């Protein structure tokens, strides 16, 4: 398929709120493609997406409008028209808009017609309803039908544009990643193409924004539903429709690994941290987190610390040391035994040292958190928390202990996914010792402890949690032992207050804690499940 226009797909990584940086990204794409006809940017490219309550600040929108004036003025001397996503005020209302700019003016304005308000999206909080369905715009003899993100997910807008005579559909997106999102997007695009018999140009944002990851995966689909151009995932790309390109589809493990790595990289770099600090325990979660950190920022920017107690095995010491060596990172050792003794003495007479509760186990975890936070304060490096989704789900983590940190790259990965990604990463180059992958997971907070002393086997736990969280199923409908399911359900609900205090982390599943799953902490429904 050959489109009648030379259209540039500008798949870029904006920074939310950094208007000057985002403006310069637009300019660079503009200046490096002077002979093209049209450059299409992603949804909200000027401000980054999602900007949340920033768009409610009038002074911020004032500055947005000043940047648009700059682009309009510069368009007098540049050939390509540009389609720029931005918030836009009109008649006292704020819209999610796409502005077609060229020849010294805003040639065409499209307001987002369908405002998503589920899962991670809160657009009805910020933007006015788009009102009338958008009109088409004739450009160089070709009638363009422009849609903004969610407008593509219903047949309403596309069929309307087709009825008006559109010859190409152009869709600007800010569509975040999760592990089956790419196939869903392509299925939706295929449905719109099949209904309209029109080719589709789809441009998506790339990059990390707090807990959201945008994977790009921009593409062109011909009127028969064939993908003729596919931009690479998880990286910036500026590609012309005149240049054939079909980036490879990534296998699941590689896709997940690249997602969490990009999320961590952007979180550190966009927030100006000096590097990453990790408590390396000799276990699988911290080992994978360290590998992700090195791949995101380089070994010289990652500092690992081993903090042994009397319960730390020699295997854990050896495995942590071997992992650090393979990754090429600095590893320091700080013993916490003396601090444990000091706390025992401080609490003598207040807490029975022989208590069967987890009190003294949690003290160990909190001591490690204090050590790491002290180092973080001193160095300016951000502490990376390392708990996986299964642990976060059931509260198998210590507040103000191993939950300390500014970000958690594996927060939305189930335990089985942690193992799968570790094995995949070792196929690229060996960085995680085999024994870390094969040995029984343990917190090592008391003698002869394993995670399965407290939790069901992780394959069972993961599956139950996926049914409860991703599928939102009732306890009685989950195909596992009812008592086990009920036990997990109770732990899941009881841990809500902990999760509210956990650091943000990369969202890679359809229903991540936080934006996607918002259960009340005080929840009487639990009492009726028995």
C-alpha positions as CSV (number, residue, x, y, z in Angstrom):
1,X,0.0,0.0,0.0
2,X,1.2,3.5,-0.9
3,X,-0.4,6.4,0.9
4,X,-1.0,9.5,-1.2
5,X,0.9,11.6,1.5
6,X,4.3,11.2,3.0
7,X,3.3,10.9,6.7
8,X,5.8,10.8,9.5
9,X,5.0,8.7,12.5
10,X,6.7,10.5,15.5
11,X,6.8,8.0,18.3
12,X,8.4,10.0,21.1
13,X,9.0,9.9,24.8
14,X,7.8,13.2,26.4
15,X,8.2,14.3,30.0
16,X,5.0,15.3,31.7
17,X,5.0,19.0,32.4
18,X,8.3,19.8,30.7
19,X,7.0,22.0,28.0
20,X,10.3,23.2,26.7
21,X,11.7,19.7,26.4
22,X,8.6,18.4,24.7
23,X,8.5,21.4,22.4
24,X,12.1,20.7,21.3
25,X,11.2,17.1,20.6
26,X,8.5,18.3,18.3
27,X,10.9,20.7,16.6
28,X,13.6,18.1,16.1
29,X,11.1,15.8,14.3
30,X,9.9,18.7,12.3
31,X,13.4,19.9,11.3
32,X,14.7,16.5,10.4
33,X,11.8,15.8,8.0
34,X,11.5,19.0,6.0
35,X,10.2,17.5,2.8
36,X,7.4,15.3,4.3
37,X,3.8,16.3,4.1
38,X,2.5,15.7,7.6
39,X,4.1,14.7,10.9
40,X,1.7,12.9,13.4
41,X,2.6,13.1,17.1
42,X,1.0,11.1,19.9
43,X,-1.9,12.3,22.2
44,X,-0.9,15.2,24.5
45,X,2.7,15.2,23.1
46,X,3.1,18.8,24.2
47,X,2.5,18.2,27.9
48,X,3.1,14.4,28.2
49,X,0.4,11.9,29.2
50,X,-1.2,11.6,31.6
51,X,-0.6,15.0,33.3
52,X,-3.3,14.4,35.9
53,X,-4.2,17.6,37.9
54,X,-1.5,19.7,36.2
55,X,-4.1,20.4,33.5
56,X,-6.4,21.9,36.1
57,X,-3.8,24.7,36.8
58,X,-4.7,27.8,34.8
59,X,-1.1,29.0,34.7
60,X,0.0,25.7,33.2
61,X,-2.5,25.9,30.4
62,X,-1.5,29.5,29.8
63,X,2.0,28.3,29.1
64,X,0.7,25.5,26.9
65,X,-1.0,28.1,24.7
66,X,2.2,30.1,24.5
67,X,4.0,27.0,23.2
68,X,1.3,26.5,20.6
69,X,1.7,30.1,19.4
70,X,5.4,29.4,19.0
71,X,4.7,26.3,16.8
72,X,2.1,28.3,14.8
73,X,4.6,31.1,14.1
74,X,7.4,28.6,13.2
75,X,5.0,26.8,10.8
76,X,5.2,29.8,8.4
77,X,8.6,28.7,7.4
78,X,8.3,25.0,7.3
79,X,6.7,22.7,4.8
80,X,5.2,19.8,6.8
81,X,2.0,20.3,8.7
82,X,2.1,18.9,12.2
83,X,-0.6,17.2,14.2
84,X,0.0,18.1,17.8
85,X,-1.8,16.6,20.8
86,X,-2.5,19.1,23.6
87,X,-5.0,20.4,26.2
88,X,-6.9,23.3,24.6
89,X,-9.3,25.9,25.9
90,X,-12.3,26.8,23.9
91,X,-15.3,28.9,25.0
92,X,-14.3,28.5,28.7
93,X,-13.9,24.7,28.5
94,X,-10.8,22.5,28.5
95,X,-10.6,19.8,25.8
96,X,-8.3,17.0,25.0
97,X,-7.4,18.2,21.5
98,X,-5.4,17.5,18.4
99,X,-4.3,20.6,16.5
100,X,-3.3,20.5,12.8
101,X,-0.8,23.3,12.4
102,X,0.7,24.6,9.1
103,X,1.2,27.7,7.0
104,X,1.2,30.0,10.0
105,X,-2.1,29.0,11.6
106,X,-4.1,26.3,13.3
107,X,-5.8,24.7,10.2
108,X,-8.0,22.2,12.0
109,X,-9.0,21.4,15.5
110,X,-10.3,18.0,16.8
111,X,-11.7,17.5,20.3
112,X,-11.7,14.0,21.8
113,X,-15.2,12.7,21.5
114,X,-15.1,9.7,23.9
115,X,-13.5,10.4,27.3
116,X,-12.3,7.1,29.0
117,X,-13.0,7.0,32.7
118,X,-12.1,3.5,33.7
119,X,-8.9,1.8,34.9
120,X,-6.0,4.2,34.7
121,X,-8.0,6.9,32.9
122,X,-9.8,9.8,34.7
123,X,-10.4,12.0,31.7
124,X,-13.9,13.1,32.7
125,X,-12.2,14.8,35.7
126,X,-10.1,17.0,33.4
127,X,-11.7,17.5,30.0
128,X,-15.0,18.6,28.6
129,X,-16.9,16.2,26.4
130,X,-15.9,16.7,22.7
131,X,-19.5,17.6,21.7
132,X,-20.2,17.3,18.0
133,X,-18.4,14.5,16.1
134,X,-15.3,15.8,14.3
135,X,-15.2,17.0,10.8
136,X,-12.7,15.9,8.1
137,X,-9.9,18.0,6.8
138,X,-8.8,18.1,3.1
139,X,-5.1,18.3,2.9
140,X,-3.2,18.2,-0.5
141,X,-6.2,16.6,-2.1
142,X,-6.6,13.9,0.5
143,X,-9.4,14.0,3.1
144,X,-8.1,13.2,6.6
145,X,-10.2,11.7,9.4
146,X,-8.5,12.4,12.8
147,X,-9.3,10.5,15.9
148,X,-7.8,10.8,19.4
149,X,-7.1,7.5,21.3
150,X,-10.4,6.2,22.8
151,X,-12.3,7.5,19.7
152,X,-10.8,4.6,17.8
153,X,-12.1,2.0,20.3
154,X,-15.7,2.6,19.3
155,X,-17.0,2.4,15.7
156,X,-19.0,5.7,16.1
157,X,-16.3,8.2,15.2
158,X,-14.6,6.3,12.5
159,X,-17.9,5.5,10.7
160,X,-18.9,9.2,11.0
161,X,-15.6,10.3,9.4
162,X,-16.0,7.7,6.6
163,X,-19.5,9.0,5.9
164,X,-18.1,12.5,5.5
165,X,-15.7,11.2,2.9
166,X,-12.5,10.6,4.8
167,X,-9.8,8.7,2.8
168,X,-7.3,8.1,5.6
169,X,-7.9,7.6,9.4
170,X,-5.2,9.1,11.6
171,X,-5.2,8.2,15.3
172,X,-3.1,9.8,18.0
173,X,-2.7,7.8,21.1
174,X,-1.5,7.7,24.7
175,X,-2.2,4.0,25.2
176,X,-0.3,2.5,28.2
177,X,1.1,-1.0,28.1
178,X,0.1,-4.3,29.7
179,X,1.0,-7.7,28.6
180,X,-1.9,-8.4,26.2
181,X,-2.5,-4.8,25.1
182,X,-0.7,-4.9,21.7
183,X,-3.0,-7.6,20.3
184,X,-6.1,-5.8,21.7
185,X,-5.1,-2.6,20.0
186,X,-4.4,-4.2,16.7
187,X,-7.7,-6.1,16.9
188,X,-9.6,-2.8,17.5
189,X,-7.7,-1.1,14.6
190,X,-8.5,-4.0,12.4
191,X,-12.2,-3.7,13.2
192,X,-12.2,0.0,12.4
193,X,-10.4,-0.6,9.1
194,X,-12.8,-3.5,8.2
195,X,-15.8,-1.3,8.9
196,X,-14.6,1.7,7.0
197,X,-12.3,0.2,4.3
198,X,-9.9,3.0,5.0
199,X,-6.1,2.8,5.8
200,X,-5.1,3.8,9.4
201,X,-2.1,5.6,10.7
202,X,-1.7,4.9,14.5
203,X,0.9,6.8,16.6
204,X,1.4,6.0,20.2
205,X,3.5,7.5,23.0
206,X,6.5,5.7,24.3
207,X,8.2,6.0,27.7
208,X,7.6,5.7,31.5
209,X,5.4,8.0,33.5
210,X,5.3,7.1,37.1
211,X,3.6,3.7,37.2
212,X,2.5,3.7,33.6
213,X,4.6,2.4,30.7
214,X,3.9,3.5,27.1
215,X,5.3,1.0,24.6
216,X,4.9,2.8,21.3
217,X,4.2,0.0,18.9
218,X,2.9,2.6,16.3
219,X,1.8,1.2,13.0
220,X,0.2,1.7,9.6
221,X,-2.6,-0.6,8.6
222,X,-3.8,-0.8,5.0
223,X,-7.5,-0.9,4.0
224,X,-7.4,-4.7,4.0
225,X,-6.2,-4.9,7.6
226,X,-2.5,-5.7,6.9
227,X,0.1,-4.0,9.0
228,X,2.5,-2.4,6.5
229,X,4.6,-0.4,8.9
230,X,5.4,-1.4,12.5
231,X,7.6,0.8,14.7
232,X,9.8,-0.7,17.4
233,X,8.5,-1.2,20.9
234,X,9.8,0.7,24.0
235,X,12.0,3.1,22.1
236,X,11.6,6.4,20.2
237,X,11.2,6.2,16.5
238,X,10.5,8.7,13.7
239,X,9.5,6.9,10.6
240,X,8.0,7.8,7.2
241,X,5.2,5.9,5.5
242,X,7.4,6.1,2.4
243,X,10.0,3.8,4.2
244,X,9.0,0.2,4.7
245,X,9.6,-0.9,8.2
246,X,8.4,-3.9,10.2
247,X,9.9,-4.1,13.7
248,X,9.9,-7.5,15.2
249,X,7.2,-8.5,17.6
250,X,8.7,-9.3,21.0
251,X,8.1,-12.5,22.9
252,X,6.2,-12.1,26.2
253,X,9.2,-12.2,28.6
254,X,11.3,-9.8,26.5
255,X,8.3,-7.4,26.3
256,X,7.8,-7.5,30.0
257,X,11.5,-7.1,30.7
258,X,11.8,-4.1,28.4
259,X,8.7,-2.5,29.9
260,X,9.9,-2.6,33.5
261,X,13.4,-1.5,32.5
262,X,12.1,1.5,30.5
263,X,9.8,2.4,33.4
264,X,12.7,2.4,35.9
265,X,15.0,4.2,33.6
266,X,12.6,7.1,32.9
267,X,11.6,7.3,36.6
268,X,15.2,7.8,37.6
269,X,16.2,10.1,34.8
270,X,13.1,12.3,34.6
271,X,13.1,12.8,38.4
272,X,16.8,13.6,38.5
273,X,18.0,10.8,40.9
274,X,21.8,10.2,41.0
275,X,21.5,6.4,40.7
276,X,20.0,3.3,42.3
277,X,20.5,1.7,45.7
278,X,19.4,-1.9,46.3
279,X,19.4,-4.3,49.2
280,X,20.8,-7.5,47.6
281,X,19.7,-10.5,49.7
282,X,20.7,-13.4,47.5
283,X,17.1,-14.0,46.6
284,X,15.4,-13.9,43.2
285,X,13.4,-10.7,43.6
286,X,16.4,-8.5,44.5
287,X,18.6,-10.2,41.9
288,X,16.1,-9.5,39.1
289,X,15.7,-6.0,40.3
290,X,19.4,-5.4,40.3
291,X,19.6,-6.8,36.7
292,X,16.8,-4.5,35.6
293,X,18.6,-1.5,37.3
294,X,21.9,-2.3,35.5
295,X,20.2,-2.6,32.2
296,X,18.3,0.7,32.8
297,X,21.2,2.8,34.0
298,X,24.5,1.0,33.7
299,X,26.4,-0.9,36.4
300,X,28.3,2.2,37.6
301,X,25.0,3.8,38.7
302,X,23.8,0.9,40.8
303,X,25.0,0.3,44.4
304,X,24.1,-3.0,46.1
305,X,24.2,-3.6,49.9
306,X,24.1,-7.0,51.6
307,X,22.9,-6.8,55.3
308,X,23.3,-10.2,56.9
309,X,21.9,-11.2,60.2
310,X,22.4,-14.4,62.3
311,X,19.8,-16.1,60.1
312,X,21.5,-15.3,56.8
313,X,22.8,-18.5,55.2
314,X,26.2,-18.8,53.5
315,X,24.4,-19.6,50.3
316,X,22.7,-16.2,50.3
317,X,26.0,-14.5,51.0
318,X,27.7,-16.3,48.2
319,X,24.8,-15.9,45.8
320,X,24.6,-12.2,46.4
321,X,28.3,-11.8,45.8
322,X,28.2,-13.8,42.6
323,X,25.2,-11.9,41.3
324,X,27.0,-8.6,42.0
325,X,30.1,-9.8,40.3
326,X,28.2,-10.9,37.2
327,X,26.4,-7.6,37.0
328,X,29.6,-5.6,37.7
329,X,28.0,-3.5,40.5
330,X,29.5,-2.3,43.8
331,X,28.5,-4.6,46.7
332,X,29.0,-3.5,50.3
333,X,28.2,-5.6,53.4
334,X,26.7,-4.0,56.5
335,X,26.0,-6.4,59.4
336,X,22.8,-5.8,61.4
337,X,23.4,-8.2,64.2
338,X,24.6,-5.5,66.7
339,X,21.5,-3.4,65.8
340,X,19.3,-6.3,66.5
341,X,20.8,-6.8,69.9
342,X,20.4,-3.1,70.7
343,X,16.7,-3.3,69.8
344,X,16.3,-6.5,71.9
345,X,17.8,-4.5,74.9
346,X,15.7,-1.4,74.2
347,X,12.5,-3.4,74.1
348,X,13.3,-5.7,77.1
349,X,10.4,-5.5,79.5
350,X,8.1,-4.2,76.9
351,X,8.0,-7.1,74.4
352,X,8.6,-10.8,75.3
353,X,11.7,-11.8,73.4
354,X,10.1,-15.3,72.9
355,X,7.0,-13.9,71.3
356,X,5.6,-16.1,68.5
357,X,4.5,-13.0,66.5
358,X,6.5,-11.5,63.7
359,X,7.6,-8.5,65.8
360,X,11.3,-9.3,65.9
361,X,11.3,-10.6,62.3
362,X,9.9,-7.2,61.2
363,X,12.5,-5.4,63.3
364,X,15.2,-7.0,61.1
365,X,13.5,-5.9,58.0
366,X,13.1,-2.3,59.3
367,X,16.7,-2.2,60.4
368,X,17.7,-3.0,56.8
369,X,15.3,-0.3,55.6
370,X,16.9,2.3,57.9
371,X,20.4,1.4,56.7
372,X,19.4,1.7,53.1
373,X,17.4,4.9,53.6
374,X,20.4,6.4,55.4
375,X,22.6,5.5,52.4
376,X,20.0,7.0,50.1
377,X,19.9,10.2,52.0
378,X,23.7,10.5,52.0
379,X,24.3,9.6,48.3
380,X,21.2,10.9,46.6
381,X,20.6,7.5,45.0
382,X,17.1,6.2,45.0
383,X,16.3,3.1,47.0
384,X,14.7,0.5,44.8
385,X,12.1,-1.7,46.5
386,X,12.0,-5.3,45.4
387,X,8.7,-6.9,46.4
388,X,6.7,-8.8,43.7
389,X,3.0,-8.6,43.0
390,X,2.2,-11.8,44.9
391,X,3.9,-10.5,48.0
392,X,2.3,-7.0,47.7
393,X,-1.1,-8.7,47.2
394,X,-1.1,-10.7,50.4
395,X,1.0,-8.4,52.6
396,X,4.1,-10.6,52.7
397,X,6.2,-7.6,53.2
398,X,7.2,-5.2,56.0
399,X,6.0,-1.6,56.2
400,X,9.0,0.7,56.7
401,X,11.2,-2.3,56.1
402,X,11.6,-4.1,52.7
403,X,8.8,-1.9,51.4
404,X,11.0,1.2,51.7
405,X,11.9,2.8,48.4
406,X,11.1,5.3,45.8
407,X,10.1,2.9,43.1
408,X,9.6,-0.8,42.5
409,X,10.3,-2.2,39.0
410,X,8.8,-5.6,39.7
411,X,5.8,-4.5,41.7
412,X,3.3,-5.7,39.1
413,X,5.0,-9.0,38.3
414,X,3.7,-12.2,39.9
415,X,6.3,-14.6,41.4
416,X,6.1,-16.9,38.4
417,X,6.8,-13.9,36.1
418,X,9.8,-13.0,38.2
419,X,11.3,-16.4,37.6
420,X,10.4,-16.3,33.9
421,X,12.0,-12.9,33.4
422,X,15.1,-14.0,35.3
423,X,15.5,-17.1,33.1
424,X,15.0,-15.0,30.0
425,X,17.5,-12.4,31.1
426,X,20.1,-15.1,31.6
427,X,19.6,-16.1,27.9
428,X,21.0,-12.7,26.9
429,X,24.0,-12.9,29.2
430,X,24.3,-14.7,32.6
431,X,23.7,-12.3,35.4
432,X,21.6,-14.2,37.9
433,X,23.3,-17.3,39.5
434,X,21.4,-20.5,38.8
435,X,21.1,-21.3,42.5
436,X,19.1,-18.1,43.1
437,X,16.6,-19.3,40.5
438,X,16.4,-22.9,41.8
439,X,16.5,-22.6,45.6
440,X,13.4,-22.3,47.8
441,X,12.5,-18.6,48.4
442,X,13.0,-17.4,51.9
443,X,13.0,-14.1,53.9
444,X,15.6,-15.6,56.3
445,X,14.2,-13.8,59.3
446,X,14.4,-16.9,61.4
447,X,16.1,-20.3,61.3
448,X,15.0,-22.8,58.5
449,X,12.3,-20.4,57.2
450,X,10.8,-20.6,53.7
451,X,8.0,-18.5,52.1
452,X,5.9,-21.6,51.9
453,X,5.7,-21.7,55.7
454,X,3.2,-18.9,55.5
455,X,2.0,-18.9,51.9
456,X,0.6,-21.5,49.5
457,X,3.1,-22.6,46.8
458,X,3.7,-19.7,44.5
459,X,2.2,-21.3,41.4
460,X,-1.0,-21.8,43.4
461,X,-0.8,-18.4,45.0
462,X,-0.2,-16.7,41.6
463,X,-3.2,-18.4,40.0
464,X,-5.6,-17.7,42.8
465,X,-4.5,-14.0,42.8
466,X,-4.9,-13.7,39.1
467,X,-8.5,-15.0,39.4
468,X,-9.2,-12.6,42.3
469,X,-7.4,-9.5,40.9
470,X,-7.3,-9.7,37.1
471,X,-10.6,-11.5,36.6
472,X,-12.4,-10.2,39.7
473,X,-13.9,-13.6,40.4
474,X,-15.8,-14.7,43.5
475,X,-14.1,-17.0,46.0
476,X,-16.5,-19.9,45.3
477,X,-15.8,-19.7,41.5
478,X,-12.1,-20.1,41.7
479,X,-10.9,-23.7,40.8
480,X,-8.7,-24.3,43.9
481,X,-9.3,-25.6,47.4
482,X,-11.9,-23.3,49.0
483,X,-10.1,-22.8,52.3
484,X,-6.9,-21.9,50.5
485,X,-8.7,-19.4,48.2
486,X,-10.5,-17.9,51.2
487,X,-7.2,-17.6,53.1
488,X,-5.6,-15.8,50.2
489,X,-8.7,-13.5,49.7
490,X,-8.5,-12.5,53.4
491,X,-4.8,-11.7,53.1
492,X,-5.4,-9.8,49.9
493,X,-8.0,-7.5,51.6
494,X,-6.2,-7.2,54.9
495,X,-3.1,-5.9,53.1
496,X,-4.8,-2.9,51.4
497,X,-3.5,-0.5,53.9
498,X,0.0,-1.7,53.3
499,X,-0.2,-1.3,49.5
500,X,-1.4,2.3,49.9
501,X,2.0,3.0,51.5
502,X,4.1,1.2,48.9
503,X,6.2,3.0,46.3
504,X,4.9,3.3,42.7
505,X,6.0,0.6,40.3
506,X,5.8,-0.3,36.6
507,X,2.3,-1.4,35.5
508,X,2.5,-4.5,33.2
509,X,-0.7,-6.4,34.1
510,X,-4.3,-5.5,33.1
511,X,-5.2,-4.7,36.7
512,X,-2.3,-3.2,38.7
513,X,-2.7,-2.1,42.3
514,X,-3.3,1.7,42.5
515,X,-4.8,3.2,39.4
516,X,-6.5,0.0,38.2
517,X,-7.6,-1.7,41.5
518,X,-9.0,0.7,44.1
519,X,-10.5,-1.2,47.0
520,X,-11.4,0.6,50.3
521,X,-9.1,0.0,53.3
522,X,-12.1,-0.2,55.6
523,X,-14.0,-3.0,54.0
524,X,-16.9,-4.8,55.7
525,X,-17.6,-7.0,52.8
526,X,-14.8,-9.3,53.9
527,X,-16.7,-10.2,57.0
528,X,-19.4,-11.9,54.9
529,X,-16.9,-14.2,53.0
530,X,-16.5,-17.4,55.0
